[in-house]
Amino acid sequence: MTSCSVAGPNPSSPEPGGETAQLRLLEGNGAAEPLRLALQTLGWRPSTWSLVQVHHRPGAGATGIYQVDVVAGDDQVTTEFLCISTAALTAPAEGTVQLTGADGLALTVWRHPHDPLLPGLAWACDAAKVGAALFEPLPDRRSAVVLPELATVSYRPLRRAVLTADHLGERRYLKVLRHGQAGRLAERHRLLTSAGIPAPELIEVPAPDVLAMHRAPGTPLAERLMRDGARSIQPHALINLLQNLPPESMRLPERPAWAARVRDYAKGAAAVLPEEQARITALTNKVHHLVSTVDAGPKVPSHGDFYEANLLVTGESISGLLDVDALGPGHLVDDLACFIGHLAVLPSLDSRYIHVPAALDRFLAAFDRVVDPSALRGRAAGVALTLVAGAKHRASPGSPDAWHADALRRLAIAESLADAALARRS
């Protein structure tokens, strides 16, 4: 670990707007000096750099990912990816660079894939090691080794990463987690598969905190929703799947539902839409009131992140249940609200989701028969609010400002759901 200083504004200040200032630093030219200093400690100097993405966790800091063309001592130019984070790290790992500004702002910089809290990421990004662990060797040993093609599906710095490995027509998935989390997630997979729930089949790998799995069968539900509103999928198929989650899940740790953390996620929404602070505050108060006062029903086994991206379908059946990290005690209404909240914002993501409004009405009508309609919409409003900040993460290089209209649409959808919940309150 190396430490040095860089002057700048105080984006870590606790007053309102502090997180907005953090994002402004990471998204603007203020990142240039931390990048220069970090590269200097590594023996490089930057040629050009550009921001790839910023990940923001309300109350826990933000991390910018940068593509940097660097010049080494031999004047060779290579492309590297560096991360700058405002998150507080209690014990920064070897290889990180610590920058302390004159105002006390702490930044941590590292070179991807050497994430200080994801020890298995470097292994998962090594095609030779992944190929040897996940795929059968070629029948003809004299042939040249064919390495798998690795691709990053998602990377949440300091939290987790998901990668795909493709090799001769076969695909495997890799999930890289913080220290100690892979074993707990493997337990959840085994719990589900033993109960007949279609979670992906796991593969043992010789890597720390990496979970590898086979591809689950089926088509993403999102594709069916885009095609025809998933007309062949009966809403009760989703309800049945949730009601068949194994009772042993109740012994797992409980995680707060998305809507129960609405005040935290409101900070993220306000950070990207500071001009809408009053609207966001009013919406947050409505959702908090609904979550606090409308009966959520009994505690039952819960998926915890139940929406179209985590569901695969074959014919009329659910053939794959993904991302089971949050399996544990919860409320049926929260799983259904998670689905509704995501479904409601799909048209803001892509104009081709023309069948979603009709599908939303169909799923709402079915879900209303098994959970309280007001609780369903109120908690779905909270879920939709958690998605507002994510609009900025999806910004297209060709139209970098288009995310703003998307974020406003998501906010309006969340407001509409909250108003519908209040109107239906018994």
Secondary structure, 3 states (H helix, E strand, C coil): CEEEECCCCCCCCCCCCHHHHHHHHHHCHHHHHHHHHHHHHCCCEEEEEEEEEEEEECCCEEEEEEEEEEECCCCCEEEEEEEEECCCCCCCCCCCEEEECCCCCEEEEEECCCCCCCCCHHHHCCHHHHHHHHCCCCCCCCCCCCCCEEEEEEEECCCEEEEEEEECCEEEEEEEECCCHHHHHHHHHHHHHHCCCCCCCEECCCCCCEEEEECCCCEEHHHHHHHHCCCCCCHHHHHHHHHCCCHHHHHCCCCCCCHHHHHHHHHHHHHHCHHHHHHHHHHHHHHHHHHHHCCCCCEEEECCCCCHHHEEEECCEEEEECCCCCCEEEEHHHHHHHHHHHHHHHHHHCCCCCCHHHHHHHHHHHHCCCCCHHHHHHHHHHHHHHCCCHHHHCCECCECCHHHHHHHHHHHHHHHHHHHHHHHCC
